[in-house]
Amino acid sequence: MIGQEERETIVDRILAYFMKMLHLKLERYVLYYKARWLIAIGLVLVYLIRIWAVGGFYVISYSYGLYIIHLFVQFLTPMGLPDIDEEDDGQVVIDGLPTTMRQVDSDEFKPYVRTIGEFSVSYTH
């Protein structure tokens, strides 16, 4: 008879195999930008038609919509953005935006780096 430890390892192996296969499929579809967005829009339309036909799931849809908005805000937020409540003594206001003097005087190129990537947003929902 299979012991509890052996059963857990078998389940872990099966889950690891399926996660590996899912990861390989996702890596293959990263290149198809337009197809991914068209499929996502199609799935959203099918879901909206289902909500309209059934006449329910409004609370679930509202919660899911808030979650998607949260992901979208994270997607647009640059990495390393300080909190608004955080106070810094060396702040200077230029054009209505608080900055520090070393940021104003620096000629260093700082590319826009998002908090989470596009593929991470589409993968999480």
C-alpha positions in Angstrom: 0.0 0.0 0.0 1.2 3.5 -0.8 2.2 5.5 2.3 1.2 9.1 2.9 4.7 10.4 2.0 4.8 8.5 -1.3 1.4 9.8 -2.2 2.4 13.4 -1.6 5.5 13.0 -3.7 3.5 11.5 -6.5 1.0 14.4 -6.3 3.9 16.8 -6.2 5.5 15.3 -9.3 2.2 15.3 -11.2 1.6 19.0 -10.3 5.2 19.9 -11.1 4.8 18.2 -14.5 1.6 20.1 -15.3 3.0 23.4 -14.1 6.1 22.8 -16.4 3.9 22.0 -19.4 1.8 25.2 -18.7 4.9 27.3 -18.4 6.2 25.9 -21.7 2.9 26.7 -23.4 2.9 30.2 -22.0 6.4 30.9 -23.1 5.5 29.7 -26.6 2.5 32.2 -26.8 4.4 35.2 -25.6 5.4 36.1 -29.1 1.8 36.3 -30.4 0.8 39.8 -29.0 -2.2 40.5 -31.2 -3.6 37.0 -30.9 -3.4 37.1 -27.1 -5.3 40.3 -26.9 -7.9 39.2 -29.4 -8.5 36.0 -27.4 -8.7 37.9 -24.1 -11.2 40.3 -25.6 -13.2 37.4 -27.0 -13.3 35.7 -23.6 -14.4 38.9 -21.9 -17.3 39.2 -24.4 -18.3 35.6 -23.8 -18.3 36.3 -20.1 -20.4 39.4 -20.5 -22.9 37.6 -22.7 -23.1 34.9 -20.1 -23.8 37.4 -17.3 -26.5 39.1 -19.4 -28.1 35.7 -20.3 -28.1 34.3 -16.8 -28.9 37.6 -15.1 -26.5 37.1 -12.2 -23.0 37.1 -11.0 -23.0 40.9 -10.7 -21.0 41.0 -7.4 -18.4 38.5 -8.7 -18.1 40.6 -11.8 -17.7 43.8 -9.9 -15.0 42.3 -7.7 -13.2 40.9 -10.7 -13.4 44.3 -12.4 -11.8 45.9 -9.3 -9.1 43.3 -9.4 -8.4 44.0 -13.1 -8.3 47.8 -12.4 -5.8 47.1 -9.6 -3.6 45.1 -11.9 -3.8 47.8 -14.6 -2.7 50.5 -12.1 0.2 48.3 -11.0 1.1 47.8 -14.7 1.2 51.6 -15.2 3.0 52.4 -12.0 6.8 52.7 -12.4 9.0 50.6 -10.2 10.5 52.3 -7.2 7.9 55.0 -6.9 8.0 56.4 -3.4 4.7 56.5 -1.4 2.8 59.7 -1.2 2.8 59.7 2.6 6.6 59.3 2.7 8.2 62.6 3.7 11.7 63.5 2.5 13.6 66.6 3.7 15.4 67.2 0.5 12.3 67.6 -1.7 12.0 70.4 -4.2 8.8 71.1 -6.2 9.3 71.5 -10.0 6.2 71.9 -12.2 4.0 70.7 -9.3 5.9 67.4 -8.9 8.0 66.8 -5.7 11.6 65.7 -6.6 14.9 65.7 -4.8 17.8 67.8 -5.8 20.0 64.8 -6.9 17.2 63.9 -9.4 17.0 67.4 -10.8 20.8 67.7 -11.2 21.4 64.2 -12.6 21.8 63.7 -16.3 21.6 59.9 -15.8 19.3 58.0 -18.1 16.5 56.3 -16.2 14.3 54.1 -18.3 10.6 53.5 -17.4 10.4 50.2 -15.6 7.0 48.9 -14.8 6.1 47.3 -11.4 4.7 44.2 -13.2 5.0 43.3 -16.9 2.2 42.9 -19.5 2.5 39.1 -19.6 2.3 38.9 -15.8 -0.9 40.9 -15.9 -2.5 38.6 -18.5 -1.2 35.5 -16.7 -2.6 36.4 -13.3 -6.2 36.9 -14.4 
